[in-house]
Amino acid sequence: LDLKVKDPKWFRFDPRKIVSLAVRTLPRLAALPAFVLACASEAPKLSRRLLQRTGELLQRRSILPAQECEEFKRAVGKLTAALEEAVNIDDVIEDAPDDFL
């Protein structure tokens, strides 16, 4: 992703800072059960691979300190587990006899 503007200082445009602020919210939100449930309900729309790749890029490009990268990765793990559980529940419901639906 190559984000550029003509005069970044005038616009106060700092992509690295914007990304770091955005991704710092995920570990805080992942601590809230309601957020995790909301993410699980959106399972088809969320990309597990994208979340994992984001964590890798944050660390490789030193966008966040190592400790915050680990917090992000733990949050991604928590969300990924919830997403997988939601998908498994959908499979069970799909296979349920009509009498139970």
C-alpha angles and dihedrals in degrees: 000000000000112000116180137162129187097248110016095178093054091050092039086233114168111158093188091056093045091052093046092051092048097049094044088068095062098071090048093049093043088062088066113084091209091058092049090050091048091052091048090053088055093050097133091054098047120080114218090194092052092053091048093046090050089057091050093050093047090056098040094050093040092235090146131027114263094257092053090047088056091049089051091050092049089051090050089050091052092049093044091053090050091048092051091048091050091051091049091051090050089053091051093048091047091055095045118114115256090247089072098047 
